[in-house]
Amino acid sequence: MNVDPQSRLARTQSDLISEPEKAVRLLRSAAPPADAAAQACVSGTNAVLSPVEMLIEALRLCLEDTYRLYAEAMSIPLDSVRVEVEGRIDLRGRFAVDPAVRPGLRDLHTKVIIDSPARHSEIERLRHAVDAHCPVLHVFRHVTPVGVKLEILSPANRTASQPHPTSSDKGAV
């Protein structure tokens, strides 16, 4: 089944303009990780995680792992650790409905549930270590430069070194 992306985008934009309250979605961690390629952008089947949900899940897993790692390194007994992450996204930014709305997550909230016989002060010391050394948390809290290179592989007769024609030079290949 072929779906015209422009038509689908226009329908989504129209829906978000007419019902802006439906644009804000609450995303939670805990869905099983799966293949992102199988997920349709927003109107998918929810059988797998969306790319944004994968970011949330990455934060959850990394926090849990970092708590376990640092608890062991700091000799702090830890019976269990569980992390819950919640984020809000306003889809009006994603679908260019409102230029004032950013396309990414609005905010993230985490809750760490620890079962441990350790003193409160030891758990606080552990929390500070995890906050300082969790790599995915660091990515969210600090600007990470991202470079994006576009490589066009089709049509087959164009090589990677040939420029892609822009709208101003259509027909000049």
ZALUM-885562 format. One record per residue (C-alpha): residue number from 1; x, y, z. Coordinates in nm, 2 decimals. Layout:
BEGIN
NODE    n    east   north      up
NODE  NUM       X       Y       Z
...
***
This chain:
BEGIN
NODE    n    east   north      up
NODE    1    0.00    0.00    0.00
NODE    2    0.15    0.33   -0.11
NODE    3    0.09    0.63    0.12
NODE    4    0.16    0.97   -0.01
NODE    5    0.38    1.13    0.26
NODE    6    0.27    1.49    0.18
NODE    7   -0.10    1.39    0.20
NODE    8   -0.04    1.21    0.53
NODE    9    0.15    1.51    0.67
NODE   10   -0.13    1.75    0.56
NODE   11   -0.39    1.53    0.73
NODE   12   -0.18    1.51    1.05
NODE   13   -0.12    1.89    1.05
NODE   14   -0.50    1.95    1.00
NODE   15   -0.59    1.72    1.28
NODE   16   -0.34    1.89    1.52
NODE   17   -0.47    2.24    1.42
NODE   18   -0.83    2.14    1.48
NODE   19   -0.75    1.96    1.81
NODE   20   -0.43    2.10    1.96
NODE   21   -0.50    1.94    2.30
NODE   22   -0.43    1.60    2.12
NODE   23   -0.08    1.72    2.02
NODE   24    0.08    1.68    2.36
NODE   25    0.16    1.32    2.42
NODE   26    0.29    1.16    2.74
NODE   27    0.56    0.89    2.66
NODE   28    0.67    0.65    2.93
NODE   29    0.95    0.40    2.95
NODE   30    0.89    0.03    3.00
NODE   31    0.78   -0.08    2.65
NODE   32    0.99   -0.36    2.51
NODE   33    1.27   -0.24    2.28
NODE   34    1.21   -0.33    1.92
NODE   35    1.31   -0.25    1.56
NODE   36    1.26    0.12    1.49
NODE   37    1.22    0.05    1.12
NODE   38    0.89   -0.13    1.18
NODE   39    0.74    0.18    1.36
NODE   40    0.53    0.41    1.16
NODE   41    0.60    0.76    1.28
NODE   42    0.31    0.86    1.49
NODE   43    0.02    0.66    1.36
NODE   44    0.19    0.33    1.41
NODE   45    0.06    0.02    1.57
NODE   46    0.25    0.08    1.90
NODE   47    0.38   -0.27    1.85
NODE   48    0.73   -0.13    1.88
NODE   49    0.89    0.18    2.02
NODE   50    0.91    0.50    1.83
NODE   51    1.25    0.67    1.80
NODE   52    1.16    0.92    2.07
NODE   53    1.04    0.63    2.30
NODE   54    1.38    0.46    2.23
NODE   55    1.55    0.77    2.36
NODE   56    1.34    0.76    2.68
NODE   57    1.41    0.38    2.71
NODE   58    1.78    0.44    2.66
NODE   59    1.78    0.69    2.95
NODE   60    1.60    0.44    3.17
NODE   61    1.83    0.15    3.09
NODE   62    2.14    0.36    3.12
NODE   63    2.04    0.50    3.46
NODE   64    1.96    0.15    3.60
NODE   65    2.29    0.02    3.47
NODE   66    2.49    0.31    3.61
NODE   67    2.32    0.28    3.95
NODE   68    2.42   -0.09    3.96
NODE   69    2.77   -0.03    3.84
NODE   70    2.84    0.26    4.08
NODE   71    2.67    0.08    4.37
NODE   72    2.91   -0.21    4.33
NODE   73    3.21    0.01    4.28
NODE   74    3.13    0.22    4.59
NODE   75    3.05   -0.10    4.79
NODE   76    2.69    0.02    4.85
NODE   77    2.45   -0.28    4.89
NODE   78    2.17   -0.27    4.64
NODE   79    1.89   -0.52    4.64
NODE   80    1.72   -0.37    4.34
NODE   81    1.69   -0.06    4.14
NODE   82    1.41    0.04    3.90
NODE   83    1.39    0.36    3.70
NODE   84    1.08    0.51    3.54
NODE   85    1.10    0.78    3.28
NODE   86    0.83    1.00    3.15
NODE   87    0.85    1.27    2.88
NODE   88    0.61    1.50    2.70
NODE   89    0.62    1.58    2.33
NODE   90    0.40    1.83    2.15
NODE   91    0.34    1.69    1.80
NODE   92    0.26    2.03    1.66
NODE   93    0.63    2.09    1.65
NODE   94    0.70    1.76    1.48
NODE   95    0.45    1.82    1.21
NODE   96    0.52    2.19    1.15
NODE   97    0.18    2.30    1.28
NODE   98    0.32    2.57    1.51
NODE   99    0.67    2.72    1.45
NODE  100    0.69    2.82    1.81
NODE  101    0.67    2.46    1.93
NODE  102    0.99    2.27    1.93
NODE  103    0.98    1.93    1.76
NODE  104    1.15    1.74    2.04
NODE  105    1.07    1.64    2.39
NODE  106    0.94    1.92    2.62
NODE  107    1.07    1.77    2.93
NODE  108    1.18    1.44    3.10
NODE  109    1.10    1.32    3.45
NODE  110    1.27    1.03    3.61
NODE  111    1.19    0.84    3.93
NODE  112    1.45    0.60    4.07
NODE  113    1.32    0.33    4.31
NODE  114    1.59    0.17    4.52
NODE  115    1.57   -0.12    4.76
NODE  116    1.88   -0.12    4.98
NODE  117    1.98   -0.16    5.34
NODE  118    2.23    0.12    5.30
NODE  119    2.20    0.45    5.49
NODE  120    2.03    0.74    5.32
NODE  121    2.36    0.93    5.30
NODE  122    2.52    0.64    5.11
NODE  123    2.23    0.64    4.86
NODE  124    2.26    1.01    4.82
NODE  125    2.63    0.97    4.75
NODE  126    2.54    0.70    4.49
NODE  127    2.29    0.93    4.33
NODE  128    2.54    1.21    4.29
NODE  129    2.79    0.97    4.13
NODE  130    2.53    0.84    3.89
NODE  131    2.41    1.19    3.80
NODE  132    2.77    1.28    3.72
NODE  133    2.86    0.97    3.52
NODE  134    2.55    0.84    3.34
NODE  135    2.64    0.89    2.97
NODE  136    2.28    0.91    2.84
NODE  137    2.18    1.15    3.11
NODE  138    2.48    1.36    3.01
NODE  139    2.36    1.37    2.65
NODE  140    2.02    1.50    2.76
NODE  141    2.16    1.76    3.00
NODE  142    2.43    1.90    2.79
NODE  143    2.44    2.01    2.43
NODE  144    2.60    1.74    2.21
NODE  145    2.72    1.87    1.87
NODE  146    2.56    1.66    1.60
NODE  147    2.68    1.67    1.24
NODE  148    2.45    1.53    0.96
NODE  149    2.60    1.44    0.63
NODE  150    2.36    1.37    0.34
NODE  151    2.47    1.11    0.09
NODE  152    2.24    1.04   -0.21
NODE  153    2.26    0.70   -0.36
NODE  154    2.01    0.73   -0.64
NODE  155    1.96    0.76   -0.92
NODE  156    2.21    0.49   -0.99
NODE  157    2.41    0.69   -1.25
NODE  158    2.49    0.97   -1.00
NODE  159    2.81    0.93   -0.80
NODE  160    2.86    1.04   -0.45
NODE  161    3.09    1.32   -0.56
NODE  162    2.83    1.47   -0.80
NODE  163    2.61    1.74   -0.64
NODE  164    2.23    1.69   -0.61
NODE  165    2.04    1.94   -0.82
NODE  166    1.87    2.20   -0.61
NODE  167    1.54    2.36   -0.70
NODE  168    1.72    2.65   -0.86
NODE  169    1.92    2.43   -1.10
NODE  170    1.66    2.16   -1.19
NODE  171    1.74    1.99   -1.52
NODE  172    2.11    2.06   -1.49
NODE  173    2.26    1.72   -1.40
***
